[in-house]
Amino acid sequence: MLRNEGTLDRALRIIAGLILLALVFIGPKTLWGLVGLVPLITGLLGNCPVYQIFGFNTCPLKKG
């Protein structure tokens, strides 16, 4: 699986995912915080399926 997310993009996704997941345990305590799994997983993997569909790439590495 090729990476299509740059370092900043990945870091922001991980932070946003953790903040959203915190909503499950802290704050309103709703299950809507589980939406945070999506940016967290894509940030950890470095690959976003939506980026692939639209041809976006924030990763600075060149494809060989």
N, C-alpha and C positions, 0 to 999 in steps of 0.2 A: 504494500500500500504506500503510495507516494505521499509525501507531506505537501500540503498546500497552504499551510499557515506559518507565518513568520513568528519570531520570538515574542514581539510585543502583542501580537494578536493572540497567541497562545496564553500569555500571562494574563491578559485582560479576561479571556474566557474562563480561565481557572478561578480568578478572583470573583468574577460575576457568579460563577457556578457555586462557589462556596458561600457567598452571601445569600443567594437564593435558597440553598439547602439549609442555611441557618434559620430561615423562616419556619421550617418544620419544627424546630426545637425551641427557638427563641422568638419572641414577638407574637404575631397573630396565631402561630401554631396551626397553620393550615397545610393541607397536602399540596397546595399549589407550589410550595417550595421545591417539590420534587422536579419541577421543570428545570431546576438548576443542574440536574444530572446531564442534560444535553450539552450545555456549554462546558461543563466540567470534563465530560468524556471526550468531546472533540478537542478540547485544549490539551488534555493529556496525550491523546493519540497523535495530534498534529495534523489531522485530516478532517475536513468538513465536507460532507456529501453535498450540501447546497452549493458550496464553492465549486465542486466538480461539475455540477449541472450547469452553472452559469459561466464556467471557465475562469473564475477568479483564482488568483494565486498571490498570497502575501509572503511566501517563502522566498528568501533571496537566493537560494541555491538554484543553479541552472540545471535543466534537464539535459541528460547526455544524449 
